[in-house]
Amino acid sequence: MYYTPAFRRSLAEAVVQRLRETQERLDELEAWCGAMERLERYLPPRTSRGAP
């Protein structure tokens, strides 16, 4: 099956855009996880359920 150069270019651009969006989400998630890890240092240790 033959795809025109314009179609392939448009498909490539869509893939690149999706990858950029995914990378942005990963960066945000990584920052959020880092913030949670820093915050956990200041919290008391976790206790098991039912413990006072």
CORGICOR-V154679 format. One record per residue. N is the residue number from 1. SS is DSSP state (H for helix, E for strand, C for the rest). Layout:
n:N ss:SS
n:N ss:SS
This chain:
n:1 ss:C
n:2 ss:C
n:3 ss:C
n:4 ss:C
n:5 ss:H
n:6 ss:H
n:7 ss:H
n:8 ss:H
n:9 ss:H
n:10 ss:H
n:11 ss:H
n:12 ss:H
n:13 ss:H
n:14 ss:H
n:15 ss:H
n:16 ss:H
n:17 ss:H
n:18 ss:H
n:19 ss:H
n:20 ss:H
n:21 ss:H
n:22 ss:H
n:23 ss:H
n:24 ss:H
n:25 ss:H
n:26 ss:H
n:27 ss:H
n:28 ss:H
n:29 ss:H
n:30 ss:H
n:31 ss:H
n:32 ss:H
n:33 ss:H
n:34 ss:H
n:35 ss:H
n:36 ss:H
n:37 ss:H
n:38 ss:H
n:39 ss:H
n:40 ss:H
n:41 ss:C
n:42 ss:C
n:43 ss:C
n:44 ss:C
n:45 ss:C
n:46 ss:C
n:47 ss:C
n:48 ss:C
n:49 ss:C
n:50 ss:C
n:51 ss:C
n:52 ss:C
